[in-house]
Amino acid sequence: MVQKVRLWLTEQGLDAFMVTQPQNRSYLSGWLNDDTEGAGILLVSQERQILLTNPLYQEIAGREAVGWEIVVPPPREYAVKLAEIAREAHWTKLGFESTALTYAEYAQFKEALGDAAELVPCEKSYVEVLRLVKQPHEIDLLRRAVAITDQTFTHLCAWIQPGMTEKEIQWEVTRTMLELGADSPAFETIVASGPNGSMPHAHATQRRVQRGELITIDMGARYKGYCADMTRTICLGEPAEIRMVELYETVLLAMKTCEAGLHDGISGQAADALARDVLIAHDLGEYYIHSTGHGIGLQIHEGPVLSERAPDDMILPAGSVVTVEPGIYIPGWSGLRIEDSGVVTEDGFEVLTQSPTQLVIQR
């Protein structure tokens, strides 16, 4: 991957590129560290690949960042060291990830460099472009993260009982994932029961789940840095309203229709429309208030996106791993979401998530 960055440097007329976004740093170096407080910076030129870090991470970086030159300047004085390296190497144009650098950090680098080199902002990091298509070993790690998530849901369905709090269910998800070998949950598990289901990103509360109501559980395991994402909506016992079943079947149809229509080269906007059009046709469009999906990998939300707001030139390439997650949210009533993760292929979509999509769990 570093060689691809070097080819890109030539195309862009850059002498070197500075990587400060944590997951981009992990992707290129092999050192899995999401710490954003001074953990490190990568510098890539035609001749060198340098990892600037501090004494807290020197040992682990040296062990995991194979092939990288580890440089440890005085703690967090990266700007001064960067300027020193740039002058020695005669770099005159240094690209940087403009969306991953604060203005204060930019000002420090600019002051240290002075007239020695120009800082060239790159709004779209080329590393993120590389990350769109997963390598075989990345897909293997994502499969394992998804499998742990599926196993956790299987346990949850046997374990959950009316009267448990959303917080208790959230903790059981975390405990089970860790027991099954996950690094951690990939994000804060959402447990939204009854009226809380109308909020897509509801936080788990002390509310006790009841028989007959909708319970949305959005969960995912992180395994060796890679994130899974799955949502299931369940009902303990028979639903209290026939409306719940009707809406559930419509959202499930939207998800399945989208999954059946995905393929290499489809645009992010067209992918979103596959699910959205189903909900609109059932007069539910006003209750669908988010995009249909997003990429997963080292981050729980990364490119590409399945969205009506996706850039016109955004496509889903073969090898990208994305979610499909339509949902409806009705204020004052409830809501529901169903989500799978899968791999875009040349001629279709391989669904990785294997958890059942039945609504009712008998209790």
VOPAGU-2260 file (C-alpha; in pm, 1 decimal, decimal comma):
REM VOPAGU-2260
SITE   aa  ch    i         X         Y         Z
SITE  MET   A    0       0,0       0,0       0,0
SITE  VAL   A    1     287,9     237,9      68,9
SITE  GLN   A    2     405,3     192,4    -289,9
SITE  LYS   A    3      60,2     295,8    -414,3
SITE  VAL   A    4      85,6     608,7    -201,8
SITE  ARG   A    5     423,0     682,1    -362,5
SITE  LEU   A    6     273,2     653,9    -710,0
SITE  TRP   A    7      -1,5     892,9    -601,0
SITE  LEU   A    8     262,6    1135,8    -468,5
SITE  THR   A    9     417,4    1149,9    -814,6
SITE  GLU   A   10      77,3    1214,7    -974,4
SITE  GLN   A   11       6,7    1494,9    -728,5
SITE  GLY   A   12     349,3    1654,7    -756,3
SITE  LEU   A   13     415,8    1605,7    -382,9
SITE  ASP   A   14     747,9    1527,8    -219,5
SITE  ALA   A   15     589,5    1363,9      84,6
SITE  PHE   A   16     255,1    1299,2     251,6
SITE  MET   A   17     167,7    1334,5     619,9
SITE  VAL   A   18     -92,1    1096,4     766,4
SITE  THR   A   19    -254,4    1203,7    1093,7
SITE  GLN   A   20    -596,4    1031,9    1079,6
SITE  PRO   A   21    -567,9     739,9    1328,1
SITE  GLN   A   22    -726,7     464,3    1118,5
SITE  ASN   A   23    -537,0     573,1     807,5
SITE  ARG   A   24    -220,1     553,9    1015,5
SITE  SER   A   25    -313,1     203,2    1130,6
SITE  TYR   A   26    -397,6      90,8     777,3
SITE  LEU   A   27     -65,5     196,1     630,1
SITE  SER   A   28     164,6     105,0     917,1
SITE  GLY   A   29       0,8    -207,7    1060,7
SITE  TRP   A   30       9,1     -51,4    1407,7
SITE  LEU   A   31    -345,0     -63,6    1544,8
SITE  ASN   A   32    -379,0     241,9    1766,3
SITE  ASP   A   33    -680,5     475,2    1760,2
SITE  ASP   A   34    -539,0     707,1    2028,2
SITE  THR   A   35    -565,0    1057,7    1885,2
SITE  GLU   A   36    -368,0    1236,1    2156,4
SITE  GLY   A   37     -16,4    1243,0    2023,2
SITE  ALA   A   38      11,7     875,4    1932,2
SITE  GLY   A   39     186,6     934,1    1606,0
SITE  ILE   A   40     219,3    1072,4    1253,6
SITE  LEU   A   41     325,8     895,4     936,2
SITE  LEU   A   42     550,4    1057,4     676,0
SITE  VAL   A   43     573,3     891,2     335,1
SITE  SER   A   44     815,5    1001,3      61,8
SITE  GLN   A   45     974,8     820,5    -231,1
SITE  GLU   A   46    1273,7     721,4     -17,2
SITE  ARG   A   47    1145,4     696,4     339,5
SITE  GLN   A   48     849,3     583,5     548,3
SITE  ILE   A   49     866,9     732,8     895,2
SITE  LEU   A   50     647,2     692,7    1201,1
SITE  LEU   A   51     681,2     977,9    1447,2
SITE  THR   A   52     559,4     872,4    1790,7
SITE  ASN   A   53     628,8     934,6    2157,8
SITE  PRO   A   54     786,5     722,1    2433,9
SITE  LEU   A   55     447,5     585,3    2544,0
SITE  TYR   A   56     415,7     394,6    2216,4
SITE  GLN   A   57     776,6     338,0    2109,0
SITE  GLU   A   58     788,1     -31,3    2196,2
SITE  ILE   A   59     451,8    -135,5    2052,9
SITE  ALA   A   60     499,1      75,8    1739,6
SITE  GLY   A   61     839,7     -78,7    1682,2
SITE  ARG   A   62     687,3    -424,3    1711,7
SITE  GLU   A   63     378,4    -374,5    1493,7
SITE  ALA   A   64     484,5    -112,8    1236,0
SITE  VAL   A   65     708,7    -350,2    1043,9
SITE  GLY   A   66     927,9    -178,7     788,2
SITE  TRP   A   67     873,9     169,5     928,2
SITE  GLU   A   68    1145,5     395,7    1061,1
SITE  ILE   A   69    1040,3     476,6    1418,2
SITE  VAL   A   70    1141,9     826,3    1527,5
SITE  VAL   A   71    1077,8     945,2    1883,0
SITE  PRO   A   72    1130,2    1322,0    1919,7
SITE  PRO   A   73    1079,6    1496,6    2254,1
SITE  PRO   A   74     723,0    1415,5    2362,4
SITE  ARG   A   75     470,6    1550,3    2111,5
SITE  GLU   A   76     714,5    1793,9    1949,8
SITE  TYR   A   77     630,6    1656,7    1608,4
SITE  ALA   A   78     627,0    1990,7    1425,9
SITE  VAL   A   79     990,5    2065,3    1503,7
SITE  LYS   A   80    1102,9    1716,1    1401,7
SITE  LEU   A   81     892,3    1725,9    1086,2
SITE  ALA   A   82    1055,4    2051,9     983,3
SITE  GLU   A   83    1400,1    1907,0    1050,1
SITE  ILE   A   84    1328,2    1599,5     835,9
SITE  ALA   A   85    1176,4    1809,7     555,7
SITE  ARG   A   86    1480,5    2034,5     537,5
SITE  GLU   A   87    1723,0    1741,4     536,2
SITE  ALA   A   88    1526,5    1567,0     260,4
SITE  HIS   A   89    1472,3    1888,1      62,2
SITE  TRP   A   90    1095,3    1842,9      56,7
SITE  THR   A   91     927,4    2150,4     -88,6
SITE  LYS   A   92     567,0    2024,9    -109,7
SITE  LEU   A   93     420,2    1828,3     180,9
SITE  GLY   A   94      63,8    1700,5     148,0
SITE  PHE   A   95    -156,6    1656,2     453,6
SITE  GLU   A   96    -507,8    1530,6     537,9
SITE  SER   A   97    -693,4    1858,7     574,0
SITE  THR   A   98   -1000,1    1702,8     740,8
SITE  ALA   A   99    -787,1    1526,2    1003,1
SITE  LEU   A  100    -576,6    1819,2    1123,4
SITE  THR   A  101    -695,2    2094,9    1355,9
SITE  TYR   A  102    -617,8    2454,4    1267,0
SITE  ALA   A  103    -394,5    2477,5    1575,0
SITE  GLU   A  104    -191,3    2176,7    1458,2
SITE  TYR   A  105    -170,1    2317,1    1106,6
SITE  ALA   A  106     -42,2    2647,4    1244,5
SITE  GLN   A  107     228,0    2467,3    1443,5
SITE  PHE   A  108     349,2    2273,6    1139,2
SITE  LYS   A  109     340,3    2581,1     917,7
SITE  GLU   A  110     539,7    2788,3    1167,8
SITE  ALA   A  111     799,9    2514,1    1213,4
SITE  LEU   A  112     841,6    2463,2     839,3
SITE  GLY   A  113     866,6    2833,3     761,8
SITE  ASP   A  114     972,9    2880,1     400,0
SITE  ALA   A  115    1131,1    2535,0     376,5
SITE  ALA   A  116     820,1    2356,4     246,6
SITE  GLU   A  117     465,0    2428,8     142,4
SITE  LEU   A  118     183,3    2247,5     321,9
SITE  VAL   A  119     -59,7    2123,6      56,3
SITE  PRO   A  120    -411,4    2036,6     184,7
SITE  CYS   A  121    -563,4    1712,7      53,3
SITE  GLU   A  122    -934,7    1717,2     132,6
SITE  LYS   A  123    -974,5    1350,1      42,0
SITE  SER   A  124    -693,1    1140,8     179,5
SITE  TYR   A  125    -566,7     890,1     -74,3
SITE  VAL   A  126    -534,8     637,4     208,4
SITE  GLU   A  127    -912,2     648,3     252,2
SITE  VAL   A  128    -949,2     574,7    -117,8
SITE  LEU   A  129    -730,7     266,2     -71,8
SITE  ARG   A  130    -939,4     160,4     227,1
SITE  LEU   A  131   -1261,1     146,0      20,2
SITE  VAL   A  132   -1168,0    -193,5    -125,0
SITE  LYS   A  133   -1086,9    -447,9     142,8
SITE  GLN   A  134    -792,7    -683,2     104,6
SITE  PRO   A  135    -858,5   -1057,7     159,2
SITE  HIS   A  136    -712,8   -1052,0     511,5
SITE  GLU   A  137    -936,0    -756,6     599,6
SITE  ILE   A  138   -1247,1    -939,5     481,4
SITE  ASP   A  139   -1143,0   -1240,6     691,5
SITE  LEU   A  140   -1119,8   -1017,4    1000,0
SITE  LEU   A  141   -1456,2    -859,0     920,7
SITE  ARG   A  142   -1611,7   -1204,3     881,3
SITE  ARG   A  143   -1490,6   -1292,4    1229,5
SITE  ALA   A  144   -1623,6    -966,4    1375,9
SITE  VAL   A  145   -1962,0   -1036,4    1213,1
SITE  ALA   A  146   -1959,4   -1397,1    1337,3
SITE  ILE   A  147   -1898,9   -1282,6    1695,9
SITE  THR   A  148   -2187,7   -1039,6    1656,8
SITE  ASP   A  149   -2414,7   -1316,8    1526,5
SITE  GLN   A  150   -2316,4   -1545,0    1814,7
SITE  THR   A  151   -2386,7   -1267,8    2061,6
SITE  PHE   A  152   -2733,1   -1213,1    1917,0
SITE  THR   A  153   -2807,6   -1586,7    1934,3
SITE  HIS   A  154   -2722,0   -1581,3    2303,9
SITE  LEU   A  155   -2923,5   -1266,1    2357,0
SITE  CYS   A  156   -3238,5   -1413,5    2206,6
SITE  ALA   A  157   -3223,2   -1707,0    2448,3
SITE  TRP   A  158   -3135,7   -1486,7    2746,1
SITE  ILE   A  159   -3354,6   -1177,6    2719,2
SITE  GLN   A  160   -3670,3   -1156,5    2929,6
SITE  PRO   A  161   -3946,7    -900,9    2980,4
SITE  GLY   A  162   -3865,2    -670,0    3271,0
SITE  MET   A  163   -3494,9    -640,7    3196,8
SITE  THR   A  164   -3367,6    -287,4    3152,4
SITE  GLU   A  165   -3216,5    -155,4    2832,1
SITE  LYS   A  166   -2892,9    -102,4    3025,5
SITE  GLU   A  167   -2886,3    -465,2    3139,9
SITE  ILE   A  168   -2929,8    -583,0    2781,5
SITE  GLN   A  169   -2657,6    -346,7    2661,7
SITE  TRP   A  170   -2415,0    -481,0    2921,4
SITE  GLU   A  171   -2496,1    -842,9    2830,6
SITE  VAL   A  172   -2406,6    -766,5    2468,9
SITE  THR   A  173   -2069,6    -625,3    2576,8
SITE  ARG   A  174   -1997,0    -910,9    2817,1
SITE  THR   A  175   -2081,6   -1177,6    2560,9
SITE  MET   A  176   -1877,5   -1020,0    2282,6
SITE  LEU   A  177   -1570,5   -1002,2    2503,6
SITE  GLU   A  178   -1620,6   -1361,7    2614,0
SITE  LEU   A  179   -1633,0   -1465,8    2247,5
SITE  GLY   A  180   -1301,6   -1299,3    2170,2
SITE  ALA   A  181   -1389,4    -946,7    2057,7
SITE  ASP   A  182   -1155,1    -657,5    2131,0
SITE  SER   A  183   -1457,6    -456,6    2240,6
SITE  PRO   A  184   -1792,4    -348,8    2101,1
SITE  ALA   A  185   -1735,2    -153,3    1779,8
SITE  PHE   A  186   -1961,2     123,5    1914,1
SITE  GLU   A  187   -2200,5     189,5    2200,7
SITE  THR   A  188   -2473,6     -73,5    2168,6
SITE  ILE   A  189   -2817,1      75,0    2106,0
SITE  VAL   A  190   -3109,8     -82,8    2289,8
SITE  ALA   A  191   -3425,8     114,2    2216,6
SITE  SER   A  192   -3754,5     -31,0    2343,0
SITE  GLY   A  193   -4111,4      85,0    2297,7
SITE  PRO   A  194   -4133,5     461,9    2249,1
SITE  ASN   A  195   -3753,8     493,7    2259,0
SITE  GLY   A  196   -3745,0     316,0    1922,9
SITE  SER   A  197   -3845,6     636,4    1744,4
SITE  MET   A  198   -3492,0     769,4    1805,7
SITE  PRO   A  199   -3241,3     606,5    1564,5
SITE  HIS   A  200   -2944,7     669,1    1797,4
SITE  ALA   A  201   -3118,4     628,4    2131,0
SITE  HIS   A  202   -2899,9     565,9    2434,9
SITE  ALA   A  203   -2985,0     267,7    2653,2
SITE  THR   A  204   -3177,2     366,4    2965,6
SITE  GLN   A  205   -3317,1     206,3    3280,2
SITE  ARG   A  206   -3648,4     151,9    3102,0
SITE  ARG   A  207   -3772,2    -207,1    3135,6
SITE  VAL   A  208   -3862,6    -387,3    2814,3
SITE  GLN   A  209   -4216,9    -518,2    2788,1
SITE  ARG   A  210   -4393,4    -803,8    2612,8
SITE  GLY   A  211   -4556,5    -707,9    2287,7
SITE  GLU   A  212   -4344,1    -401,1    2207,2
SITE  LEU   A  213   -4073,2    -338,7    1950,6
SITE  ILE   A  214   -3713,3    -357,7    2076,0
SITE  THR   A  215   -3439,7    -236,1    1841,7
SITE  ILE   A  216   -3087,1    -360,7    1913,9
SITE  ASP   A  217   -2798,6    -214,4    1710,0
SITE  MET   A  218   -2472,5    -392,1    1789,9
SITE  GLY   A  219   -2135,4    -489,3    1650,3
SITE  ALA   A  220   -1811,5    -648,0    1765,2
SITE  ARG   A  221   -1463,4    -513,9    1698,1
SITE  TYR   A  222   -1211,0    -787,1    1618,3
SITE  LYS   A  223    -841,1    -709,6    1567,8
SITE  GLY   A  224    -937,4    -354,2    1484,0
SITE  TYR   A  225   -1219,2    -434,5    1239,0
SITE  CYS   A  226   -1583,0    -345,2    1305,8
SITE  ALA   A  227   -1908,0    -533,0    1253,4
SITE  ASP   A  228   -2250,4    -366,7    1246,7
SITE  MET   A  229   -2590,5    -532,9    1274,9
SITE  THR   A  230   -2937,4    -428,3    1382,7
SITE  ARG   A  231   -3231,5    -649,7    1467,6
SITE  THR   A  232   -3573,0    -545,7    1592,5
SITE  ILE   A  233   -3750,7    -805,0    1803,3
SITE  CYS   A  234   -4072,0    -843,8    1998,6
SITE  LEU   A  235   -4099,4   -1060,6    2310,8
SITE  GLY   A  236   -4422,9   -1248,2    2256,7
SITE  GLU   A  237   -4697,8   -1151,8    2015,2
SITE  PRO   A  238   -4694,7    -787,9    1899,0
SITE  ALA   A  239   -4945,9    -562,2    2072,5
SITE  GLU   A  240   -5052,3    -408,8    1737,9
SITE  ILE   A  241   -5088,9    -560,5    1392,9
SITE  ARG   A  242   -4928,1    -238,7    1267,7
SITE  MET   A  243   -4597,3    -356,1    1413,9
SITE  VAL   A  244   -4596,4    -666,1    1194,9
SITE  GLU   A  245   -4697,0    -473,4     882,3
SITE  LEU   A  246   -4426,6    -211,7     928,3
SITE  TYR   A  247   -4166,4    -473,3    1011,4
SITE  GLU   A  248   -4240,6    -670,7     695,2
SITE  THR   A  249   -4212,6    -353,7     487,2
SITE  VAL   A  250   -3873,1    -258,4     633,7
SITE  LEU   A  251   -3750,6    -615,9     584,9
SITE  LEU   A  252   -3865,3    -600,0     221,7
SITE  ALA   A  253   -3672,8    -274,9     178,0
SITE  MET   A  254   -3354,9    -434,3     315,2
SITE  LYS   A  255   -3386,9    -748,3     103,4
SITE  THR   A  256   -3467,3    -548,2    -210,3
SITE  CYS   A  257   -3156,9    -336,3    -161,1
SITE  GLU   A  258   -2933,7    -635,9     -95,7
SITE  ALA   A  259   -3064,0    -806,2    -411,5
SITE  GLY   A  260   -2984,8    -499,2    -621,3
SITE  LEU   A  261   -2631,5    -416,4    -505,7
SITE  HIS   A  262   -2335,6    -485,4    -732,3
SITE  ASP   A  263   -1996,9    -353,5    -834,1
SITE  GLY   A  264   -2022,4      -3,6    -978,4
SITE  ILE   A  265   -2367,1      93,6    -851,9
SITE  SER   A  266   -2373,8     452,1    -731,8
SITE  GLY   A  267   -2424,7     539,8    -367,7
SITE  GLN   A  268   -2741,4     729,7    -461,4
SITE  ALA   A  269   -2885,9     440,1    -661,6
SITE  ALA   A  270   -2803,8     195,0    -382,3
SITE  ASP   A  271   -2990,2     412,9    -132,8
SITE  ALA   A  272   -3290,2     439,1    -365,9
SITE  LEU   A  273   -3327,5      60,0    -376,9
SITE  ALA   A  274   -3442,7      62,1     -14,7
SITE  ARG   A  275   -3590,9     411,6      -0,3
SITE  ASP   A  276   -3825,0     355,2    -295,6
SITE  VAL   A  277   -3983,3      56,0    -119,7
SITE  LEU   A  278   -4062,8     264,4     187,7
SITE  ILE   A  279   -4189,8     554,6     -23,4
SITE  ALA   A  280   -4417,4     316,6    -215,9
SITE  HIS   A  281   -4571,4     215,3     119,2
SITE  ASP   A  282   -4619,9     580,2     224,3
SITE  LEU   A  283   -4341,7     556,3     482,0
SITE  GLY   A  284   -4086,2     786,0     320,3
SITE  GLU   A  285   -4133,7    1065,6     574,9
SITE  TYR   A  286   -4034,2     826,5     853,7
SITE  TYR   A  287   -3709,0     718,0     687,6
SITE  ILE   A  288   -3474,2     986,7     815,3
SITE  HIS   A  289   -3125,3     849,5     750,3
SITE  SER   A  290   -2918,1     694,6     473,7
SITE  THR   A  291   -2941,0     329,4     375,6
SITE  GLY   A  292   -2587,1     225,6     459,9
SITE  HIS   A  293   -2216,6     291,5     497,5
SITE  GLY   A  294   -1884,2     119,6     471,6
SITE  ILE   A  295   -1731,1     -64,0     767,4
SITE  GLY   A  296   -1370,5    -157,0     836,7
SITE  LEU   A  297   -1125,4      -0,6    1078,9
SITE  GLN   A  298   -1403,3     252,3    1146,5
SITE  ILE   A  299   -1767,2     179,7    1209,3
SITE  HIS   A  300   -1858,2     451,0     959,4
SITE  GLU   A  301   -1635,2     487,2     654,5
SITE  GLY   A  302   -1673,4     494,3     278,7
SITE  PRO   A  303   -1848,8     419,8      59,0
SITE  VAL   A  304   -2193,1     545,0     158,1
SITE  LEU   A  305   -2538,3     440,6      38,4
SITE  SER   A  306   -2712,6     775,5      58,7
SITE  GLU   A  307   -2930,4    1009,8    -144,0
SITE  ARG   A  308   -2671,3    1273,8     -46,3
SITE  ALA   A  309   -2373,7    1072,1    -172,7
SITE  PRO   A  310   -2147,1    1255,7    -419,8
SITE  ASP   A  311   -2246,9    1198,3    -781,9
SITE  ASP   A  312   -1920,5    1015,0    -851,7
SITE  MET   A  313   -1937,0     780,6    -551,6
SITE  ILE   A  314   -1974,5     416,2    -646,4
SITE  LEU   A  315   -1963,0      90,4    -454,2
SITE  PRO   A  316   -1658,6    -101,7    -581,5
SITE  ALA   A  317   -1622,5    -477,8    -565,2
SITE  GLY   A  318   -1451,5    -564,1    -239,2
SITE  SER   A  319   -1611,9    -287,2     -38,2
SITE  VAL   A  320   -1792,4    -397,8     277,2
SITE  VAL   A  321   -2109,9    -206,4     356,8
SITE  THR   A  322   -2421,4    -210,2     569,6
SITE  VAL   A  323   -2781,4    -210,6     450,6
SITE  GLU   A  324   -3003,0     -67,3     724,5
SITE  PRO   A  325   -3343,0      78,8     636,8
SITE  GLY   A  326   -3564,2     184,9     924,0
SITE  ILE   A  327   -3868,3     390,2    1012,9
SITE  TYR   A  328   -3910,0     616,4    1315,0
SITE  ILE   A  329   -4249,4     748,3    1422,0
SITE  PRO   A  330   -4233,3    1008,6    1702,1
SITE  GLY   A  331   -4468,3     937,1    1988,8
SITE  TRP   A  332   -4510,8     574,7    1884,9
SITE  SER   A  333   -4198,5     363,8    1819,8
SITE  GLY   A  334   -3968,0     262,0    1539,5
SITE  LEU   A  335   -3761,4     -19,5    1396,5
SITE  ARG   A  336   -3451,3     -91,7    1192,0
SITE  ILE   A  337   -3307,0    -405,9    1033,9
SITE  GLU   A  338   -2942,9    -415,5     926,0
SITE  ASP   A  339   -2705,6    -658,7     760,1
SITE  SER   A  340   -2341,0    -621,6     661,0
SITE  GLY   A  341   -2197,5    -768,1     345,1
SITE  VAL   A  342   -1939,0    -760,3      66,4
SITE  VAL   A  343   -2007,4    -597,3    -270,1
SITE  THR   A  344   -1905,2    -837,3    -548,3
SITE  GLU   A  345   -1869,3    -801,5    -923,6
SITE  ASP   A  346   -2218,4    -933,5    -984,2
SITE  GLY   A  347   -2399,0    -895,7    -652,4
SITE  PHE   A  348   -2377,5    -874,6    -276,5
SITE  GLU   A  349   -2260,8   -1139,3     -30,1
SITE  VAL   A  350   -2447,8   -1099,0     296,9
SITE  LEU   A  351   -2214,3   -1170,3     588,3
SITE  THR   A  352   -2468,0   -1130,1     867,6
SITE  GLN   A  353   -2636,8   -1460,5     945,6
SITE  SER   A  354   -2867,4   -1369,0    1235,0
SITE  PRO   A  355   -3233,8   -1452,6    1170,2
SITE  THR   A  356   -3473,6   -1170,9    1087,1
SITE  GLN   A  357   -3785,2   -1301,9    1258,7
SITE  LEU   A  358   -3967,7   -1039,7    1461,8
SITE  VAL   A  359   -4127,7   -1251,8    1734,9
SITE  ILE   A  360   -3930,8   -1427,0    2008,3
SITE  GLN   A  361   -4167,6   -1640,2    2211,8
SITE  ARG   A  362   -4168,6   -1564,9    2580,8
